[in-house]
Amino acid sequence: MSQAARPALTRWLSSESLRLTLTLGGRFAGEQVWQTQPEKFGAAGHGYQTRVQTDFGGVLPVVRKVQVSRYLADGSSLSYAESEGRNKPHFETLFDRETALITLRHNREEATAPLLTPHHDPVSLVMALRGPDAPTQLWRAALTGGTVHVQPLPDAEVGGQLARAFYLRPGGAYVASELEAPYRLLRLVQPTDFGPVDASLQFETRRKEKEETRPEKSDKPRRRRA
């Protein structure tokens, strides 16, 4: 299915915070937090902002990476930025629909290119593969680095949850999210210079389960010490 043929996605997502554990070769490699909130982008319409903070560690060098994506409900990007910690973004991309221009900024360098079709960024693409309107057949997504081919895979069980999954080429990334609402991101595998890093959702222990594990309180009065 071509980029132009994709329908607008349903606004199924509200504010969200997901915490994922990173592993490399089965060994702890850090933590990743996805935080999303709805936004209104003026004439462009309604959309979202997603901030992804990745704290590498364990078997990987201790580095913090922050990605901020602003995108419309269909996943098409309005802006994308990467930085290390709280530093000023060292890489930024702006997709201006009014001027039909893509502006790329890397450190102090800047370049422009024509915006001929809606583009995704690394974060908004993952978000576009979630929800009730995720693609069900081969899809080509435009990114600034080139076209990404998104291949739907058979539904599978991930972390005990029934999930829809996708394989991305080139690069060999893997994305899996819940098949039913709230469509949480369950697993994300991305290639790095050190090998494929696997990010898996941390499932919070239910309050009820915690209460069941608490020791029962005795009704007997405590004996006072002499």
C-alpha positions, -999 to 999 in steps of 0.1 A, spaced: 0 0 0 15 33 -10 20 63 13 -8 82 -4 -33 54 -1 -31 52 37 -63 66 54 -62 90 83 -58 72 116 -85 72 143 -76 94 173 -74 64 196 -45 76 218 -46 99 248 -18 107 273 5 78 278 37 67 295 55 35 287 87 21 303 107 -5 284 138 -25 294 167 -27 270 187 -59 265 216 -68 242 222 -105 237 200 -112 266 220 -89 290 207 -57 305 215 -27 283 194 2 298 159 16 299 136 35 276 106 57 284 80 68 259 58 97 269 29 109 246 4 137 249 -22 151 225 -15 185 209 -32 209 186 -10 222 158 -30 252 146 -41 249 110 -23 215 106 -49 199 130 -48 176 159 -19 153 167 6 142 193 40 148 208 60 118 218 92 121 238 115 91 240 143 91 265 168 62 262 193 56 290 218 31 278 238 12 304 247 -23 315 267 -39 287 266 -6 267 283 27 273 263 50 297 247 75 273 214 93 273 195 99 240 164 120 238 140 120 208 111 144 204 85 139 176 55 161 168 31 145 144 -5 143 131 -30 116 139 -19 97 108 17 96 120 30 120 94 57 141 111 57 179 117 91 180 134 117 156 149 147 163 171 175 143 187 197 154 216 218 140 244 203 146 278 192 182 283 216 196 256 204 215 226 193 192 198 222 182 176 198 169 149 165 184 139 141 180 110 111 203 102 84 194 78 66 226 67 35 219 47 28 255 40 61 261 22 64 224 11 99 223 24 119 199 46 145 217 67 174 196 82 197 210 108 227 191 120 247 211 146 253 244 129 247 232 93 213 235 76 199 222 44 164 221 27 146 198 4 112 198 -12 84 181 7 66 162 -20 48 136 2 40 133 39 70 120 58 75 100 90 103 102 115 117 72 136 93 78 164 61 88 145 66 57 123 65 34 153 34 52 166 17 48 131 22 10 134 0 10 165 -37 14 169 -68 1 151 -57 15 117 -22 0 115 -14 -13 80 -24 -48 71 -3 -51 39 31 -41 27 35 -3 31 62 21 20 69 50 44 89 80 35 116 91 59 143 118 53 169 90 50 149 72 23 119 48 19 112 22 46 94 -9 36 70 -21 64 61 -58 62 32 -70 84 39 -103 102 14 -129 115 -1 -120 149 20 -134 177 22 -136 215 46 -111 230 50 -109 268 19 -129 273 -2 -105 251 -16 -111 216 3 -87 193 5 -74 158 41 -72 145 60 -56 117 94 -60 101 111 -29 87 136 -29 58 163 -17 53 177 -20 88 158 -50 101 139 -33 129 110 -51 146 79 -35 161 52 -53 181 22 -38 199 -10 -50 215 -37 -63 191 -64 -47 213 -68 -14 231 -48 4 245 -24 -9 218 7 -5 240 41 -9 224 52 -43 236 86 -48 219 109 -29 197 141 -43 182 165 -18 166 199 -23 150 229 -5 166 266 -4 161 268 -30 190 241 -53 176 203 -54 178 190 -38 210 157 -53 222 133 -31 241 105 -48 260 76 -33 279 78 -34 317 44 -46 330 34 -29 362 22 -52 390 -15 -47 396 -25 -32 429 -48 -61 435 -20 -86 432 1 -65 455 -26 -65 481 -30 -102 479 7 -107 487 5 -85 518 5 -104 551 -29 -104 568 -33 -82 598 -40 -100 631 -71 -89 651 -54 -99 683 -41 -69 704 -4 -66 707 12 -74 740 29 -45 756 65 -50 766 72 -48 803 
